[in-house]
Amino acid sequence: MFNHPESLDQPALDRLCQQLAGGADAVDARGDWPRDQLGLCREAGLFRWFTPRRWGGLEWSEESLLAAYLRLSASCLTTTFILTQWHAACRRILASENLEVQRRLGSALAEGSCFVTVGISHLTTSRRHVARPVLAAKESMGGFVFDGFSPWVTGAVHADVIVTGATLHDRREVLVALPTDLPGVDVQRPAELVGLSASCTGEVHLHQVPIERTWLLAGPVENVIRAGGGGAGGLQTSALAIGLASAAIEQLEAEAQPRPELSAATEELRRDQRSLESDLFALARGEQGCTAEEVRARANSLALRATQSHLAAAKGTGYLRGHRASRWCREALFFLVWSCPQPVMAANLCEFAGLAD
């Protein structure tokens, strides 16, 4: 059990990470929800790190949580990604002025007995270009009626509550905590992804779903995601990319011991990773040396370069399905598409085209 941020340096976290890493290949191969991995996290008291003391949590600082994400994502990216979606939902609930929702869910979230997730990509980076909202809301006597779908919801089939939002006729938006047992909630079969299929990410269709106002988290207001607080992706996604890169670099360092021709490239990748971590933590402290988007673009680049370098070093063996090198390469592609703002995508495209400074 981890009770303080300093526990990140204790053997207990090492054991948890070793256990998660030991199951990561099987999670990817089966494509099944990582129930056992999440159970290990629950037994370790991990969910309490992210929740406030008034819910029974430990309320770790942003820096401590980022440090944890770096360690966990290097062990099992799928499990850690699922945790970020749970964490994002918790942030939205915590940022809300609706104390009743917090009272209903808070202690169960801290215990890890209630799984919440987010479905807000249609309000942030996904489908914003579509003229007609994919998920619409109408005001009713007791609250709202949602109709449409949320395109990318992680773990929806296992979720008790989904934090999602919809657009009213006047373009204002509302954000709600949606119980998945409401009539009209239709969770679709999870999508088959290039990587992280075990996260069970897919569409949730809502057919005239009545939602009581007691579940309202924010709105009605324009751009409810900004108004509702809690962020969208941000530093956590960058931490996951850096963590994945670090795992690949560690394997490269092992390969370089008997193969000195790998040393120069491996050392340069490690320098990049350490510099990125330093900038990541500086942003968490509120320092303004660079922007979150700049860190994200660099993290995407490092994840791709480090994993592909490991694949090249592993040669043909690494290209076999089931080898860790091939899995990490597939997982690195995830960061190009998930919660990836336009400036980040543009920076990565410029690098691919040889136009970067």
Secondary structure, 3 states (H helix, E strand, C coil): CCCCHHHHHCHHHHHHHHHHHHHHHHHHHHCCCCHHHHHHHHHCCHHHHHCCHHHCCCCCCHHHHHHHHHHHHHHCHHHHHHHHHHHHHHHHHHHCCCHHHHHHHHHHHHHCCCCEEEECHHHCCCCCCCCCCCEEEEECCCEEEEEEEEEEEECHHHCCEEEEEEECCCCCEEEEEEECCCCCEEECCCCCCCCCHHHCEEEEEEEEEEEEHHHEEEEEECCHHHHCCCCCCHHHHHHHHHHHHHHHHHHHHHHHCCCHHHHHHHHHHHHHHHHHHHHHHHHHCCCCCCCHHHHHHHHHHHHHHHHHHHHHHHHHHHCCCCCHHHHHHHHHHHHHCCCCCHHHHHHHHHHHCCCCC
